[in-house]
Amino acid sequence: MCFILTILYYYRRIRDRLLGERDIKMSTQLMFSIDLNRCINCKTCEMACIDYHGFKDIHRRHVVTFQNSDHDSIHLSISCNHCENPICVTICPENNFIKRRDGIVIHQANHCRGCERCINACPFHAPKLNPIMNRVDKCNFCYERIDQGLKPICVENCITNGLSVIAVNRDELKPYGFNEANIPIMGYTNPSIYIIKKHKSNTHKEG
């Protein structure tokens, strides 16, 4: 609890300054949409990300599996949520995180000292320490592809169309799919992710 309060203190203290200096307010926010009815746990999105970015010992995207109340297996492909109010932006002492006007949160690793403050602060464990470079790394929404009118590599390679990108009006932005999660700081970070819940008619026992 003390750690959470400390994070919130830093967030409130720096938030107004960052909003003024970086002008991160935008009319729309890009976000990942995950359809739990379509994900089949093939991990193609995860592998495509690794191959495209040339990673070896780090994953920007993970497919996690859990069971719902009906004991059905649910597969969720998740990476950085590119929050509306990202705690990583406010807590980094080197100002290595930038939130673009389209909502994408980018980490600039050139000046990263590997202090791991962002890793400890993120409620979704999105930033990770690259063991080779000893610098933080995270999903950047393939912003260079977005700027070329292309989809993120994970979305482009999803064989079931379970992973997609949508643009949401910033005034309507809310933590879709995380409403029942017990994450106190979530109300401040406001994760930008849309999760389409699995319909009972489509669930089946696996195995």
N, CA and C of each residue as an Amber inpcrd file, in Angstrom:
protein
   621
   0.8260000  -1.2010000   0.0000000   0.0000000   0.0000000   0.0000000
   0.8670000   1.2600000   0.0000000   1.9590000   1.2600000   0.7960000
   2.8450000   2.4190000   0.8410000   3.4630000   2.6820000  -0.5250000
   3.8100000   1.5850000  -1.2250000   4.4260000   1.7480000  -2.5460000
   3.4420000   2.3840000  -3.5110000   2.1800000   1.9520000  -3.4550000
   1.1520000   2.5060000  -4.3300000   0.9410000   3.9890000  -4.0360000
   0.9070000   4.3530000  -2.7500000   0.7240000   5.7520000  -2.3840000
   1.8960000   6.6020000  -2.8510000   3.1040000   6.0300000  -2.7940000
   4.2810000   6.7560000  -3.2700000   4.1760000   7.0310000  -4.7600000
   3.7380000   6.0190000  -5.5210000   3.5730000   6.1800000  -6.9590000
   2.5470000   7.2590000  -7.2560000   1.4430000   7.2270000  -6.5400000
   0.3950000   8.2180000  -6.7600000   0.8870000   9.6260000  -6.4190000
   1.7530000   9.7160000  -5.4290000   2.3170000  11.0200000  -5.0700000
   3.1180000  11.5850000  -6.2320000   4.0110000  10.7510000  -6.7950000
   4.8060000  11.1920000  -7.9370000   3.9060000  11.5240000  -9.1200000
   2.8750000  10.7100000  -9.3120000   1.9840000  10.9290000 -10.4440000
   1.3090000  12.2910000 -10.3450000   0.7310000  12.5870000  -9.1980000
   0.0120000  13.8440000  -9.0300000   0.9500000  15.0470000  -9.0990000
   2.1690000  14.8850000  -8.5740000   3.1120000  16.0000000  -8.5340000
   3.6090000  16.3900000  -9.9190000   3.7860000  15.3830000 -10.7680000
   4.3940000  15.6390000 -12.0680000   3.3720000  15.7370000 -13.1930000
   2.1790000  15.2230000 -12.9800000   1.1900000  15.1130000 -14.0540000
   0.9170000  16.4410000 -14.7590000   0.6370000  17.4840000 -13.9890000
   0.2830000  18.7680000 -14.5980000   1.4320000  19.3390000 -15.4120000
   2.6580000  19.1730000 -14.9100000   3.8120000  19.6830000 -15.6540000
   3.9760000  18.9600000 -16.9810000   3.7890000  17.6510000 -16.9460000
   3.9440000  16.8800000 -18.1760000   2.8480000  17.2060000 -19.1780000
   1.6570000  17.3760000 -18.6860000   0.5600000  17.7010000 -19.5920000
   0.8050000  19.0340000 -20.2790000   1.4070000  19.9640000 -19.5540000
   1.6740000  21.2650000 -20.1400000   2.8390000  21.2420000 -21.1030000
   3.9100000  20.5280000 -20.7560000   5.1210000  20.5670000 -21.5560000
   5.0470000  19.6760000 -22.7860000   4.3900000  18.5300000 -22.6440000
   4.4170000  17.5650000 -23.7310000   3.1470000  17.5540000 -24.5660000
   2.1030000  18.2440000 -24.0680000   0.8590000  18.3340000 -24.8330000
   0.3900000  16.9530000 -25.2550000   0.2140000  16.0620000 -24.2700000
  -0.1450000  14.6920000 -24.6010000  -1.6590000  14.5120000 -24.7740000
  -2.4050000  15.5960000 -24.6390000  -3.8390000  15.4850000 -24.8510000
  -4.1210000  15.2750000 -26.3330000  -5.0140000  14.3790000 -26.6400000
  -5.3330000  14.0910000 -28.0230000  -6.8340000  13.8300000 -28.1520000
  -7.3420000  13.9490000 -29.3740000  -8.7670000  13.7250000 -29.5800000
  -9.0850000  12.2440000 -29.6580000  -8.1500000  11.4460000 -30.1640000
  -8.3660000  10.0010000 -30.2540000  -7.1730000   9.2610000 -29.6700000
  -7.4320000   8.0500000 -29.2340000  -6.4000000   7.1900000 -28.6580000
  -6.4260000   5.8580000 -29.3950000  -5.2810000   5.4620000 -29.9170000
  -5.1670000   4.1350000 -30.5130000  -5.0570000   3.1090000 -29.3980000
  -5.7030000   1.9880000 -29.5740000  -5.6160000   0.9350000 -28.5680000
  -5.7410000  -0.4340000 -29.2240000  -5.2050000  -1.4330000 -28.5440000
  -5.3590000  -2.8110000 -28.9890000  -6.7390000  -3.3190000 -28.5830000
  -7.3490000  -4.0790000 -29.4640000  -8.6110000  -4.7510000 -29.1740000
  -8.3610000  -6.2500000 -29.2190000  -8.7340000  -6.9440000 -28.1600000
  -8.5240000  -8.3890000 -28.0800000  -9.8670000  -9.0840000 -27.9650000
 -10.1570000  -9.9390000 -28.9240000 -11.4050000 -10.6960000 -28.9210000
 -11.1320000 -12.0790000 -28.3420000 -11.6030000 -12.3190000 -27.1270000
 -11.3590000 -13.5930000 -26.4580000 -12.0770000 -14.7510000 -27.1340000
 -13.0360000 -14.4490000 -28.0060000 -13.7300000 -15.5010000 -28.7360000
 -12.8900000 -16.0380000 -29.8930000 -11.8850000 -15.2720000 -30.3110000
 -11.0990000 -15.6450000 -31.4820000  -9.6970000 -16.1650000 -31.1530000
  -9.1420000 -15.7470000 -30.0230000  -7.7750000 -16.1680000 -29.6890000
  -7.7340000 -17.6700000 -29.4140000  -6.8240000 -18.3690000 -30.1080000
  -6.7130000 -19.8260000 -29.9860000  -5.3820000 -20.2460000 -29.3520000
  -4.6590000 -19.2950000 -28.7900000  -3.3950000 -19.5830000 -28.1070000
  -2.3100000 -20.0950000 -29.0520000  -2.3460000 -19.6310000 -30.3050000
  -1.3240000 -20.0690000 -31.2630000  -0.0060000 -19.3340000 -31.0480000
  -0.0790000 -18.1750000 -30.3620000   1.1010000 -17.3490000 -30.0450000
   1.7930000 -16.7870000 -31.2860000   1.0760000 -16.7310000 -32.3990000
   1.6610000 -16.1620000 -33.6150000   2.0020000 -14.6890000 -33.4100000
   1.1530000 -13.9600000 -32.7080000   1.4090000 -12.5480000 -32.4390000
   2.6900000 -12.3780000 -31.6270000   2.8500000 -13.2370000 -30.6540000
   4.0220000 -13.1910000 -29.7800000   5.3010000 -13.4820000 -30.5630000
   5.2570000 -14.5130000 -31.3940000   6.4370000 -14.8970000 -32.1730000
   6.7510000 -13.8780000 -33.2590000   5.7040000 -13.2950000 -33.8720000
   5.9210000 -12.2840000 -34.9090000   6.6340000 -11.0650000 -34.3350000
   6.2620000 -10.6790000 -33.1240000   6.9030000  -9.5430000 -32.4600000
   8.3830000  -9.8300000 -32.2040000   8.6630000 -11.0270000 -31.7270000
  10.0500000 -11.4160000 -31.4460000  10.8820000 -11.4060000 -32.7180000
  10.3530000 -11.9880000 -33.7770000  11.0940000 -12.0710000 -35.0390000
  11.3030000 -10.6910000 -35.6590000  10.2630000  -9.8770000 -35.6460000
  10.3340000  -8.5740000 -36.3050000  11.3440000  -7.6550000 -35.6210000
  11.3660000  -7.6960000 -34.2940000  12.2400000  -6.7900000 -33.5490000
  13.5950000  -7.4100000 -33.2220000  13.7780000  -8.6800000 -33.5870000
  15.0650000  -9.3220000 -33.3880000  15.3980000  -9.6240000 -31.9410000
  14.3730000  -9.9040000 -31.1480000  14.6100000 -10.1950000 -29.7460000
  15.0780000 -11.6330000 -29.5470000  15.6740000 -11.8530000 -28.3840000
  16.1020000 -13.1990000 -28.0280000  15.6450000 -13.5800000 -26.6230000
  15.9210000 -12.6930000 -25.6680000  15.6370000 -13.0060000 -24.2690000
  14.5640000 -12.1150000 -23.6580000  13.7530000 -11.5000000 -24.4880000
  12.7230000 -10.6060000 -23.9680000  11.4850000 -10.6720000 -24.8470000
  10.3220000 -10.5820000 -24.2260000   9.0450000 -10.6150000 -24.9350000
   8.3040000  -9.3190000 -24.6690000   7.9140000  -8.6450000 -25.7190000
   7.0620000  -7.4600000 -25.5460000   5.6020000  -7.8600000 -25.4200000
   5.2280000  -8.9560000 -26.0520000   3.8530000  -9.4410000 -26.0130000
   3.8240000 -10.8720000 -25.4870000   2.8320000 -11.1480000 -24.6540000
   2.6540000 -12.4820000 -24.0960000   1.2170000 -12.9230000 -24.3050000
   1.0270000 -14.2010000 -24.5400000  -0.3070000 -14.7860000 -24.5320000
  -0.4330000 -15.5650000 -23.2310000  -1.3320000 -15.1110000 -22.3710000
  -1.5240000 -15.7610000 -21.0780000  -2.8460000 -16.5200000 -21.0940000
  -2.8920000 -17.5940000 -20.3520000  -4.0940000 -18.4330000 -20.2850000
  -4.5680000 -18.5280000 -18.8400000  -5.8500000 -18.3570000 -18.6640000
  -6.4380000 -18.4940000 -17.3340000  -7.8190000 -19.1050000 -17.4900000
  -8.4500000 -19.4220000 -16.3890000  -9.7800000 -20.0250000 -16.4160000
 -10.8110000 -19.0440000 -15.8780000 -11.9760000 -19.0140000 -16.5360000
 -13.0540000 -18.1560000 -16.0540000 -13.8630000 -18.8930000 -14.9910000
 -14.9480000 -18.2820000 -14.5690000 -15.7630000 -18.8730000 -13.5010000
 -16.4090000 -20.1860000 -13.9090000 -16.5190000 -20.4200000 -15.2200000
 -17.0770000 -21.6760000 -15.7160000 -15.9890000 -22.7120000 -15.9900000
 -14.7620000 -22.3960000 -15.5840000 -13.6040000 -23.2880000 -15.7600000
 -13.2740000 -23.5080000 -17.2300000 -13.5880000 -22.5410000 -18.0510000
 -13.1880000 -22.5730000 -19.4530000 -11.8620000 -21.8430000 -19.6000000
 -11.0120000 -22.3260000 -20.4880000  -9.7210000 -21.6880000 -20.7150000
  -9.8920000 -20.4220000 -21.5480000  -9.3370000 -19.3280000 -21.0680000
  -9.3790000 -18.0460000 -21.7490000  -7.9510000 -17.6510000 -22.1140000
  -7.7430000 -17.2830000 -23.3780000  -6.4180000 -16.8780000 -23.8430000
  -6.4250000 -15.3790000 -24.1130000  -5.4630000 -14.6860000 -23.5460000
  -5.3970000 -13.2300000 -23.6570000  -4.0110000 -12.8090000 -24.1250000
  -3.9620000 -12.1450000 -25.2770000  -2.7140000 -11.6100000 -25.8060000
  -2.5600000 -10.1940000 -25.2820000  -1.4690000  -9.9490000 -24.5620000
  -1.3350000  -8.6600000 -23.8980000   0.0990000  -8.1480000 -23.9620000
   0.2120000  -6.8260000 -24.0430000   1.5240000  -6.1620000 -24.0280000
   1.3390000  -4.8630000 -23.2590000   2.0680000  -3.8210000 -23.6380000
   1.8470000  -2.5140000 -23.0210000   0.4550000  -2.0230000 -23.4030000
  -0.2430000  -1.4250000 -22.4350000  -1.6060000  -0.9460000 -22.6800000
  -1.6570000   0.5090000 -23.1390000  -0.5090000   1.1690000 -23.2440000
  -0.4400000   2.5570000 -23.7220000  -1.5060000   3.4030000 -23.0310000
  -1.4030000   3.4360000 -21.7020000  -2.4040000   4.0720000 -20.8510000
  -2.6190000   5.5460000 -21.2000000  -3.7910000   6.0270000 -20.8770000
  -4.0900000   7.4370000 -21.0990000  -3.2050000   8.3030000 -20.1980000
  -3.0070000   7.8510000 -18.9620000  -2.1490000   8.5530000 -18.0120000
  -1.0400000   7.5920000 -17.5560000  -0.0790000   7.3260000 -18.4010000
   0.9310000   6.2950000 -18.0940000   1.8370000   6.6700000 -16.9270000
   1.9040000   5.8010000 -15.9370000   2.7360000   6.0580000 -14.7720000
   4.2130000   6.0130000 -15.1320000   4.5650000   5.2680000 -16.1870000
   5.9670000   5.1910000 -16.6120000   6.4750000   6.5570000 -17.0490000
   5.6040000   7.3540000 -17.6830000   5.9930000   8.6820000 -18.1520000
   6.3290000   9.5870000 -16.9790000   5.5350000   9.5110000 -15.9220000
   5.7130000  10.4210000 -14.7950000   6.8210000  10.0080000 -13.8490000
   7.1500000   8.7350000 -13.7970000   8.0890000   8.2680000 -12.7790000
   9.5130000   8.1340000 -13.2870000   9.7270000   8.1500000 -14.5890000
  11.0740000   7.9850000 -15.1430000  11.9240000   9.2240000 -14.8550000
  13.0370000   9.0840000 -14.1370000  13.8680000  10.2550000 -13.8010000
  14.5990000  10.8440000 -15.0020000  14.7060000  10.0750000 -16.0820000
  15.4150000  10.5460000 -17.2650000  14.4640000  11.0270000 -18.3640000
  13.1500000  10.9910000 -18.0920000  12.1450000  11.3970000 -19.0870000
  12.2990000  10.6280000 -20.3990000  12.4850000   9.3180000 -20.2720000
  12.7000000   8.4830000 -21.4570000  11.4050000   8.0640000 -22.1430000
  10.2690000   8.2830000 -21.4860000   8.9840000   7.8810000 -22.0610000
   8.2860000   9.0910000 -22.6640000   7.7210000   8.8960000 -23.8410000
   6.9850000   9.9480000 -24.5290000   5.6240000   9.3990000 -24.9590000
   4.5860000  10.1760000 -24.7120000   3.2470000   9.7920000 -25.1660000
   2.8830000  10.6450000 -26.3690000   2.6760000  10.0120000 -27.5020000
   2.3620000  10.7360000 -28.7260000   0.9140000  11.2130000 -28.7120000
   0.5940000  12.0770000 -29.6610000  -0.7610000  12.6090000 -29.7450000
  -1.7860000  11.5400000 -30.1070000  -1.3420000  10.4430000 -30.7100000
  -2.2660000   9.3480000 -31.0120000  -2.3610000   8.3540000 -29.8610000
  -1.7060000   8.6740000 -28.7420000  -1.8230000   7.8440000 -27.5430000
  -0.7310000   6.8140000 -27.3610000   0.0940000   6.5890000 -28.3630000
   1.1480000   5.5790000 -28.2680000   2.2280000   6.0570000 -27.3050000
   2.6140000   5.1750000 -26.3800000   3.6660000   5.4890000 -25.4090000
   4.9640000   4.8340000 -25.8800000   5.9710000   5.6560000 -26.1150000
   7.2550000   5.1860000 -26.6340000   8.3310000   5.3310000 -25.5680000
   9.1800000   4.3150000 -25.4790000  10.3290000   4.3860000 -24.5740000
  11.5890000   4.6140000 -25.3980000  12.3120000   5.6770000 -25.0780000
  13.5750000   5.9750000 -25.7360000  14.7030000   5.4430000 -24.8650000
  15.3230000   4.3630000 -25.3160000  16.2590000   3.6260000 -24.4710000
  17.6630000   4.2100000 -24.4220000  17.9620000   5.1870000 -25.2760000
  19.3310000   5.7030000 -25.3630000  19.8600000   6.2240000 -24.0360000
  18.9850000   6.8420000 -23.2460000  19.4270000   7.4380000 -21.9830000
  18.9520000   6.6360000 -20.7680000  18.4410000   5.4420000 -21.0110000
  17.9520000   4.6010000 -19.9130000  19.1250000   4.0770000 -19.0950000
  19.0230000   4.2330000 -17.7550000  20.0620000   3.7490000 -16.8540000
  19.6860000   2.4270000 -16.1910000  18.5330000   1.8930000 -16.5560000
  18.1080000   0.6200000 -15.9790000  17.7810000   0.7080000 -14.5060000
  17.2230000   1.8450000 -14.0640000  16.9020000   2.0050000 -12.6420000
  15.6980000   1.1630000 -12.2220000  14.8880000   0.7550000 -13.2090000
  13.7420000  -0.1430000 -13.0120000  12.5680000   0.5130000 -12.2740000
  12.5590000   1.8230000 -12.1450000  11.4180000   2.4690000 -11.5020000
  10.1340000   2.2340000 -12.2850000  10.2240000   2.3230000 -13.6020000
   9.0280000   2.1030000 -14.4250000   8.5620000   0.6540000 -14.3280000
   9.5030000  -0.2680000 -14.2310000   9.1590000  -1.6880000 -14.1230000
   8.3790000  -1.9390000 -12.8420000   8.8480000  -1.3560000 -11.7430000
   8.1800000  -1.5520000 -10.4580000   6.8670000  -0.7940000 -10.3630000
   6.7530000   0.3070000 -11.0970000   5.5560000   1.1400000 -10.9860000
   4.4050000   0.6640000 -11.8510000   4.7090000   0.1000000 -13.0120000
   3.6460000  -0.2960000 -13.9480000   2.7850000  -1.4030000 -13.3500000
   1.4780000  -1.1800000 -13.2250000   0.5960000  -2.2100000 -12.6510000
   0.3810000  -3.3960000 -13.5780000   0.8060000  -3.2780000 -14.8400000
   0.6100000  -4.3520000 -15.8060000   1.9190000  -5.0300000 -16.2120000
   3.0190000  -4.6340000 -15.5710000   4.3330000  -5.2480000 -15.8100000
   4.7200000  -5.2020000 -17.2890000   4.4080000  -4.1070000 -17.9450000
   4.7360000  -3.9800000 -19.3690000   6.2180000  -3.7120000 -19.6210000
   6.8320000  -2.7390000 -18.9400000   8.2760000  -2.5370000 -19.1570000
   9.0670000  -3.7000000 -18.5720000  10.0910000  -4.1020000 -19.3000000
  10.9390000  -5.2060000 -18.8460000  12.4000000  -4.8270000 -19.0680000
  13.2640000  -5.3790000 -18.2540000  14.6840000  -5.0780000 -18.3850000
  15.3110000  -6.0130000 -19.4080000  15.9280000  -5.4180000 -20.4250000
  16.6510000  -6.2100000 -21.4180000  17.9550000  -6.6710000 -20.7750000
  18.1240000  -7.9840000 -20.5590000  19.3120000  -8.4700000 -19.8430000
  20.6140000  -8.2670000 -20.6040000  20.5220000  -8.0900000 -21.9080000
  21.7300000  -7.8890000 -22.7140000  22.1730000  -6.4310000 -22.6700000
  21.2240000  -5.5250000 -22.8640000  21.5290000  -4.0940000 -22.8980000
  21.4820000  -3.4430000 -21.5160000  20.8600000  -4.1440000 -20.5520000
  20.6410000  -3.5910000 -19.2110000  19.8620000  -2.2860000 -19.2850000
  18.9020000  -2.2490000 -20.2040000  18.0140000  -1.1150000 -20.3720000
  16.5810000  -1.6240000 -20.4710000  15.6630000  -0.7420000 -20.1710000
  14.2540000  -1.1200000 -20.2130000  13.7790000  -1.2070000 -21.6590000
  12.8630000  -2.1230000 -21.8920000  12.2490000  -2.2780000 -23.2040000
  10.7610000  -2.5390000 -23.0050000   9.9660000  -2.1020000 -23.9740000
   8.5300000  -2.3730000 -23.9270000   7.9280000  -2.2180000 -25.3200000
   6.6890000  -2.6350000 -25.4610000   5.9670000  -2.5010000 -26.7200000
   5.8460000  -1.0280000 -27.1020000   6.1480000  -0.7070000 -28.3500000
   6.0190000   0.6690000 -28.8490000   4.9190000   0.7940000 -29.9040000
   4.0250000  -0.2120000 -29.9450000   2.8760000  -0.2060000 -30.8470000
   3.3100000  -0.2130000 -32.3140000   4.5890000  -0.6060000 -32.5510000
   5.1390000  -0.5620000 -33.9140000   4.8350000   0.7950000 -34.5510000
   5.1570000   1.8640000 -33.8210000   4.7750000   3.2150000 -34.2620000
   5.3570000   3.5640000 -35.6280000   6.5240000   2.9900000 -35.9600000
   7.1030000   3.2850000 -37.2660000   6.2480000   2.6940000 -38.3840000
   5.5780000   1.5790000 -38.1050000   4.6500000   0.9890000 -39.0730000
   3.3480000   1.7940000 -39.1090000   2.8800000   2.2430000 -37.9430000
   1.6800000   3.0700000 -37.8690000   1.8720000   4.3310000 -38.7090000
   3.0620000   4.9310000 -38.6220000   3.3470000   6.1550000 -39.3700000
   3.3640000   5.9110000 -40.8780000   3.5380000   4.6540000 -41.2820000
   3.5330000   4.2980000 -42.6990000   2.1730000   3.7810000 -43.1610000
   1.1870000   3.8470000 -42.2590000  -0.1490000   3.3770000 -42.5940000
  -0.3000000   1.8720000 -42.4730000   0.6210000   1.2170000 -41.7760000
   0.5870000  -0.2320000 -41.6010000   0.0990000  -0.6000000 -40.2070000
  -0.2350000  -1.8530000 -40.0280000  -0.6640000  -2.3520000 -38.7310000
   0.5550000  -2.7840000 -37.9200000   0.4350000  -2.8210000 -36.5940000
   1.5030000  -3.4080000 -35.7870000   1.7480000  -4.8440000 -36.2420000
   2.9830000  -5.3020000 -36.1330000   3.3450000  -6.6120000 -36.6710000
   2.5550000  -7.7360000 -36.0080000   2.1990000  -7.5810000 -34.7400000
   1.4210000  -8.6090000 -34.0490000   0.0130000  -8.7010000 -34.6320000
  -0.5740000  -7.5450000 -34.9180000  -1.9260000  -7.5060000 -35.4890000
  -1.9240000  -8.0660000 -36.9010000  -0.9260000  -7.6850000 -37.6810000
  -0.8510000  -8.1490000 -39.0640000  -0.7310000  -9.6630000 -39.1510000
  -0.1100000 -10.2850000 -38.1730000   0.1350000 -11.7290000 -38.2160000
  -0.8780000 -12.5600000 -37.4400000  -1.8610000 -11.9200000 -36.8170000
  -2.8830000 -12.6800000 -36.0960000  -3.7610000 -13.4320000 -37.0980000
  -3.7440000 -14.7510000 -37.0510000  -4.4090000 -15.5630000 -38.0740000
  -5.9230000 -15.6610000 -37.8740000  -6.4220000 -15.2730000 -36.7070000
  -7.8580000 -15.3640000 -36.4370000  -8.5260000 -13.9980000 -36.3380000
  -7.7540000 -12.9220000 -36.5430000  -8.2670000 -11.5580000 -36.3750000
  -8.7550000 -11.3090000 -34.9580000  -8.1670000 -12.0160000 -34.0060000
  -8.5220000 -11.8120000 -32.6070000  -7.8550000 -10.5920000 -32.0060000
  -6.8030000 -10.1140000 -32.6840000  -6.0670000  -8.9490000 -32.2300000
  -6.1560000  -7.8650000 -33.2920000  -6.5990000  -6.6950000 -32.9080000
  -6.7660000  -5.6070000 -33.8730000  -6.4620000  -4.2710000 -33.2120000
  -6.5130000  -3.1990000 -34.0030000  -6.2830000  -1.8480000 -33.5060000
  -7.5330000  -1.0280000 -33.7480000  -7.9500000  -0.2780000 -32.7520000
  -9.0970000   0.6040000 -32.8930000  -8.7130000   1.9970000 -32.3900000
  -9.4280000   3.0070000 -32.8680000  -9.2260000   4.3860000 -32.4180000
 -10.4610000   4.7960000 -31.6250000 -10.2460000   5.2600000 -30.4070000
 -11.3420000   5.6030000 -29.5090000 -11.2730000   7.0850000 -29.1730000
 -12.4240000   7.7260000 -29.1520000 -12.4820000   9.1270000 -28.7460000
 -11.9850000   9.2510000 -27.3180000 -11.0710000  10.1770000 -27.0980000
 -10.4430000  10.3130000 -25.7880000 -11.4650000  10.5900000 -24.6870000
 -12.5230000  11.3010000 -24.9960000 -13.5440000  11.6200000 -23.9950000
 -14.3270000  10.3850000 -23.5660000 -14.2810000   9.3380000 -24.3970000
 -15.0140000   8.1120000 -24.0930000 -14.0980000   7.0180000 -23.5860000
 -12.8280000   7.3480000 -23.4080000 -11.8440000   6.3450000 -23.0160000
 -12.0800000   5.8780000 -21.5860000 -12.0860000   4.5740000 -21.3980000
 -12.2020000   3.9780000 -20.0800000 -11.5220000   2.6240000 -20.1220000
 -11.1730000   2.0620000 -18.9420000 -10.4300000   0.7970000 -18.9230000
 -11.2980000  -0.3990000 -19.2890000 -11.5790000  -0.5340000 -20.5790000
 -12.3840000  -1.6450000 -21.0620000 -11.7540000  -2.9730000 -20.6540000
 -12.5610000  -3.8310000 -20.0670000 -12.0980000  -5.1750000 -19.7630000
 -11.3630000  -5.2920000 -18.4440000 -10.9870000  -4.1630000 -17.8130000
 -10.2830000  -4.2170000 -16.5460000 -11.1620000  -3.7210000 -15.4000000
 -12.4410000  -3.5510000 -15.6590000 -13.3260000  -2.9630000 -14.6610000
 -13.4190000  -3.7820000 -13.3860000 -13.2160000  -5.1040000 -13.5010000
 -13.3380000  -5.9700000 -12.3360000 -11.9800000  -6.3320000 -11.7480000
 -10.9220000  -5.7850000 -12.2920000  -9.5880000  -6.0980000 -11.8060000
  -9.2980000  -5.3290000 -10.5220000  -8.6270000  -5.9660000  -9.5840000
  -8.2890000  -5.3420000  -8.3100000  -6.9160000  -4.6880000  -8.4180000
  -6.8440000  -3.5910000  -9.1780000  -5.5930000  -2.8630000  -9.3780000
  -5.8670000  -1.4100000  -9.0000000  -5.5140000  -1.0000000  -7.7680000
  -5.8800000   0.3390000  -7.2790000  -5.4480000   1.4730000  -8.1880000
  -4.2490000   1.4070000  -8.7450000  -3.7330000   2.5250000  -9.5340000
  -4.3520000   2.5870000 -10.9260000  -5.1180000   1.5590000 -11.3020000
  -5.6880000   1.5010000 -12.6420000  -6.5730000   2.7080000 -12.9350000
  -7.2670000   3.2000000 -11.9070000  -8.1430000   4.3400000 -12.1070000
  -7.4020000   5.6020000 -12.5090000  -6.1050000   5.6520000 -12.2240000
  -5.2890000   6.8070000 -12.5900000  -4.6030000   6.6020000 -13.9360000
  -4.1220000   5.3890000 -14.1960000  -3.4090000   5.1500000 -15.4460000
  -4.3560000   5.0250000 -16.6280000  -5.5490000   4.4680000 -16.4060000
  -6.5630000   4.3070000 -17.4530000  -6.0040000   3.5460000 -18.6580000
  -5.8160000   2.2420000 -18.5480000  -5.2410000   1.4440000 -19.6390000
  -6.0720000   1.5110000 -20.9100000  -5.3870000   1.6600000 -22.0420000
  -6.0660000   1.7920000 -23.3330000  -6.0870000   0.4400000 -24.0310000
  -7.0160000  -0.3780000 -23.6300000  -7.1470000  -1.7130000 -24.2140000
  -8.6220000  -2.0930000 -24.1960000  -9.0730000  -2.7230000 -25.2700000
 -10.4730000  -3.1250000 -25.3680000 -10.5270000  -4.6530000 -25.4350000
 -11.1770000  -5.2630000 -24.4700000 -11.2680000  -6.7210000 -24.4060000
 -12.7070000  -7.1440000 -24.6520000 -12.9030000  -7.9340000 -25.6920000
 -14.2220000  -8.4960000 -26.0000000 -14.3380000  -9.8210000 -25.2520000
 -15.2080000  -9.8430000 -24.2800000 -15.3320000 -11.0260000 -23.4350000
 -15.8420000 -12.2340000 -24.2160000 -15.4820000 -13.3890000 -23.7160000
 -15.8780000 -14.6270000 -24.3780000 -17.3410000 -14.9270000 -24.0950000
 -18.0650000 -15.1800000 -25.1730000 -19.4870000 -15.4820000 -25.0160000
 -19.6680000 -16.9160000 -24.5510000 -20.6500000 -17.1210000 -23.7070000
 -20.8830000 -18.4690000 -23.1650000 -21.2110000 -19.4530000 -24.2840000
 -21.8760000 -18.9570000 -25.3090000 -22.2580000 -19.8500000 -26.3950000
 -21.0570000 -20.3530000 -27.1810000 -19.9100000 -19.6400000 -27.0600000
 -18.7180000 -20.0250000 -27.7900000 -17.7050000 -20.7740000 -26.9480000
 -17.9440000 -20.8890000 -25.6440000 -16.9780000 -21.5540000 -24.7880000
 -17.0950000 -23.0580000 -24.9090000 -15.9880000 -23.7280000 -24.6820000
 -15.9740000 -25.1750000 -24.6990000 -14.8300000 -25.6480000 -23.8330000
 -14.9570000 -26.8040000 -23.3400000 -13.9170000 -27.3920000 -22.4940000
 -12.7840000 -27.8480000 -23.3790000 -11.5740000 -27.5010000 -22.9720000
 -10.4010000 -27.9070000 -23.7240000  -9.7200000 -29.0790000 -23.0500000
  -9.0830000 -29.8820000 -23.8440000  -8.3010000 -30.9610000 -23.2920000
  -9.0080000 -32.2400000 -23.3040000
